[in-house]
């Protein structure tokens, strides 16, 4: 997939939408571009459904600043540090959090979410390294590998 600047996504591009809605801050939801309207996009979500017909994917208009390409996979995703900024998959989207305790006996990591004040446990398959889309490039939050927690 080609990386785009903030305003050059085209119909059919797979993207993530950064939610600005209260209660959903710090979350990203996968979508596809339906229409490029200049400073806004019409998107159709992959996993969010219409409120009145849950068999129909939700479509909405979002501001260009809320849209980013899908982040690349980071192969070191099986290695986490205490304090790493990560994304946890929950409620049909990726939520930004921080590893708050190492893997427990059931193979789960505790993750603290600053936006909600919650701490929840997740298996490694529901976690990814947090990445920011800045100036047309991906910037990883991944720290150095010392003191790594391996799975």
C-alpha positions as CSV (number, residue, x, y, z in Angstrom):
1,X,0.0,0.0,0.0
2,X,1.3,3.4,-0.9
3,X,1.6,5.9,1.9
4,X,-0.4,9.1,1.4
5,X,-0.3,12.6,2.8
6,X,-3.2,13.5,4.9
7,X,-5.3,14.9,2.0
8,X,-4.6,12.4,-0.8
9,X,-6.6,9.3,0.1
10,X,-8.6,7.9,-2.8
11,X,-11.8,5.8,-3.1
12,X,-11.0,2.2,-2.0
13,X,-8.0,3.1,0.2
14,X,-7.9,1.1,3.5
15,X,-7.4,3.5,6.4
16,X,-7.9,4.0,10.1
17,X,-10.0,6.7,11.6
18,X,-8.9,8.3,14.9
19,X,-12.1,8.9,16.9
20,X,-12.7,12.3,18.3
21,X,-15.9,11.3,20.0
22,X,-16.1,11.4,23.8
23,X,-15.8,8.0,25.2
24,X,-13.8,6.8,22.1
25,X,-10.8,9.2,22.4
26,X,-7.6,7.2,21.8
27,X,-9.2,4.7,19.5
28,X,-8.7,3.8,15.8
29,X,-11.2,2.1,13.6
30,X,-10.4,0.4,10.3
31,X,-12.4,1.8,7.3
32,X,-12.3,2.2,3.6
33,X,-12.5,5.5,1.7
34,X,-15.9,5.8,-0.1
35,X,-15.4,9.4,-1.3
36,X,-12.7,12.1,-1.2
37,X,-14.4,15.5,-0.5
38,X,-11.3,17.6,-0.2
39,X,-11.0,18.5,3.5
40,X,-13.3,15.6,4.5
41,X,-13.8,11.9,3.5
42,X,-16.8,9.6,3.5
43,X,-15.7,6.3,5.0
44,X,-17.2,2.9,5.5
45,X,-16.1,1.1,8.6
46,X,-14.9,-2.5,8.5
47,X,-16.3,-3.5,11.9
48,X,-18.7,-0.7,13.0
49,X,-22.4,-1.2,12.0
50,X,-25.3,1.1,11.5
51,X,-27.3,1.6,14.7
52,X,-30.7,0.8,13.1
53,X,-29.5,-2.1,11.0
54,X,-26.5,-4.0,12.4
55,X,-26.0,-5.9,9.1
56,X,-25.0,-2.7,7.3
57,X,-21.5,-1.2,7.8
58,X,-21.5,2.3,9.2
59,X,-20.7,5.1,6.8
60,X,-19.9,8.6,8.0
61,X,-18.1,11.8,7.0
62,X,-14.8,12.5,8.8
63,X,-12.3,15.3,8.8
64,X,-9.1,14.6,6.8
65,X,-7.0,15.0,10.0
66,X,-8.8,12.0,11.5
67,X,-7.7,9.7,8.7
68,X,-4.4,7.8,8.4
69,X,-3.2,4.8,6.3
70,X,-3.2,1.4,8.0
71,X,0.0,1.1,10.0
72,X,2.6,-1.4,8.9
73,X,3.0,-4.6,10.9
74,X,6.0,-4.5,13.3
75,X,7.6,-7.9,13.5
76,X,8.9,-7.3,17.1
77,X,5.3,-7.2,18.3
78,X,5.9,-10.3,20.5
79,X,8.4,-8.2,22.6
80,X,7.0,-5.6,25.0
81,X,8.5,-3.5,27.8
82,X,6.8,-2.3,30.9
83,X,5.7,1.2,30.0
84,X,5.5,0.6,26.2
85,X,2.8,2.6,24.4
86,X,0.7,0.0,22.6
87,X,-2.7,-0.4,20.9
88,X,-5.1,-3.0,22.2
89,X,-7.8,-4.4,20.0
90,X,-11.2,-4.2,21.8
91,X,-14.8,-3.1,21.0
92,X,-14.1,-3.3,17.2
93,X,-11.1,-0.9,17.3
94,X,-7.6,-0.3,18.4
95,X,-7.2,1.7,21.7
96,X,-4.0,3.4,22.8
97,X,-2.7,2.3,26.1
98,X,0.4,1.5,28.1
99,X,1.8,-1.9,29.2
100,X,1.3,-1.7,33.0
101,X,2.4,-5.1,34.0
102,X,4.3,-7.9,32.4
103,X,2.7,-11.1,31.0
104,X,0.9,-13.0,33.8
105,X,0.5,-16.7,34.3
106,X,-2.5,-16.8,31.8
107,X,-0.4,-15.2,29.1
108,X,-2.0,-11.8,29.3
109,X,-0.5,-8.3,29.6
110,X,-2.1,-5.6,31.7
111,X,-2.8,-2.4,29.8
112,X,-3.6,1.0,31.3
113,X,-5.8,3.4,29.3
114,X,-5.3,7.0,30.3
115,X,-8.4,8.2,28.5
116,X,-10.7,5.9,30.6
117,X,-8.6,5.3,33.7
118,X,-9.1,1.5,33.2
119,X,-6.6,-1.3,33.4
120,X,-7.5,-4.4,31.4
121,X,-5.7,-7.7,30.5
122,X,-5.1,-8.8,26.9
123,X,-3.5,-11.7,25.1
124,X,-0.5,-10.9,22.8
125,X,-2.6,-11.4,19.7
126,X,-4.8,-8.4,20.7
127,X,-1.8,-6.0,21.1
128,X,0.3,-4.1,18.6
129,X,3.1,-1.5,18.9
130,X,1.6,2.0,18.8
131,X,2.6,4.1,15.8
132,X,1.9,7.7,14.9
133,X,1.4,9.0,11.4
134,X,3.5,12.2,11.3
135,X,4.4,14.2,8.2
136,X,3.6,11.3,5.9
137,X,5.8,8.8,7.8
138,X,5.1,6.2,10.5
139,X,6.9,6.9,13.8
140,X,7.0,3.9,16.1
141,X,6.7,4.2,19.9
142,X,8.9,1.1,20.2
143,X,11.7,1.5,22.7
144,X,15.1,-0.2,22.7
145,X,15.1,-4.0,23.3
146,X,16.8,-4.0,26.7
147,X,14.6,-5.4,29.4
148,X,12.3,-6.9,26.8
149,X,9.4,-9.0,27.8
150,X,9.3,-11.9,25.3
151,X,6.3,-14.2,24.6
